[in-house]
């Protein structure tokens, strides 16, 4: 029996991807674990492994195709000594037009509906897995099910041979009873992207310019993801901002001494100001746990470790790889890890677990001479620190004017998680570490 090979979900947030390269061709025999293709998501390029064994009967999506939706058929796998079914392949081919997102021209703006119809309550359950039977589920589906507390045995898989895939787990929900007349309406579900109800969409920019006045640069997957994620964050997260100036003369002197003492060869390092900032943020998060947290609809998650994301600018967008357990690492280890993460980020070689999650983030534009700015919170973080350039300024010390190197930082806070006093306390502690780096050793 032929099996459709489906576009995999390589991360919990992936909705579509680019089939960058096929590593097999039609007629090749494959077994479980063989690498079939390279899939490019909005953040990285990853290898796609075979789940079943057989022979590649037909490749449905050519390499280089963008916007292939998750769970769309991309190839047909045949069993041993099996010929391609004349029914299976044409049916899969017909579904390809739905597999690729068509966004070549702007869509007309629709009026917001005046009323939202009441959704139909589902009362049917999927057929459970028979007791003692082997449960087939993808690793991603298992992980999402564990996070959501969903019993996989109660789901009916829609993947090959009844395999439970990401979509099955995401669509699973507890069965709700029919609404009772007069009962209060169910609570609104959290918004995860798209248009916000009650807000009129902005007009397409093409309406204001002639065709000869601009050149179109089509959105790639990363730019679409950034736009969707940060638009949602700006609309749904109540931001407030706290700014503080830090004198970093002692930090600069310590950095110069440590770099001068760096060994040659193995163990060599070259510390940046940003490495000190990562360490100071991590230690401050441990001392002010109210800021080392994430929001959910039912609880605030207090993180046990300071996993600090560091924004890295790319030619094609922005990504925030994470220094996990930064509070436990020394400056040299943080420096080498950040350099490695940034290098692999620029070549799209990061794994999802290296840039997903985290508890806080840093965005540093000081190297561009930016004095101060504000940053948008990247959920699930509850805060982000915008770091400006260190510059010489006149400061008053004991009634006398002195020249000092001062750095301005601005913290964006999610007010659902962080109150003003907690954010101010965090910045006070951060300032202590930055102005007296020796305190990081205590």
GIZI-V897477 format. One record per backbone hydrogen bond with DSSP energy under -1.0 kcal/mol. CO is the residue of the C=O (numbers start at 0). NH is the residue of the N-H. If there is no record, write none. Layout:
# GIZI-V897477
co: (CO CO)
nh: (NH NH)
This chain:
# GIZI-V897477
co: (2 4 4 6 10 14 16 17 17 18 20 24 27 29 30 33 35 36 37 37 38 39 43 45 47 47 49 53 54 55 57 61 64 66 67 68 71 73 73 74 75 75 76 77 78 84 86 87 88 89 92 94 95 98 129 135 137 138 139 140 141 142 143 144 144 150 151 152 158 159 162 163 164 165 166 179 195 203 204 205 209 219 220 221 222 223 224 225 226 227 228 229 230 231 232 236 237 239 241 243 245 247 248 249 250 251 252 253 254 255 256 258 264 271 272 273 274 275 276 277 278 279 280 281 282 283 287 290 291 293 298 300 304 305 306 306 307 308 311 316 318 320 322 324 325 329 330 331 332 333 334 335 336 337 338 339 340 341 343 344 347 350 351 351 353 359 360 361 362 364 364 365 369 377 381 383 384 385 386 390 392 394 396 399 401 403 404 405 406 407 408 409 410 411 412 413 413 418 419 420 421 422 423 424 425 426 427 428 429 430 431 435 436 437 438)
nh: (76 73 74 70 13 69 67 19 39 63 37 27 55 53 33 49 22 47 19 20 45 17 40 38 35 36 32 29 77 26 75 64 18 100 16 71 6 59 60 4 56 57 2 54 81 88 90 91 92 93 95 97 99 68 132 163 141 142 143 144 145 146 147 148 149 153 154 128 161 162 158 137 168 169 170 182 198 206 207 208 212 223 224 225 226 227 228 229 230 231 232 233 234 235 236 238 414 412 410 408 406 251 252 253 254 255 256 257 258 259 260 261 267 275 276 277 278 279 280 281 282 283 284 285 286 287 290 292 302 300 295 293 306 325 358 359 322 361 318 313 311 309 307 327 328 333 334 335 336 337 338 339 340 341 342 343 344 345 348 347 44 353 354 355 321 308 384 310 386 367 369 368 388 380 413 411 362 409 364 405 403 401 399 396 394 392 247 390 245 387 243 385 241 383 239 416 417 422 423 424 425 426 427 428 429 430 431 432 433 434 435 438 439 440 441)
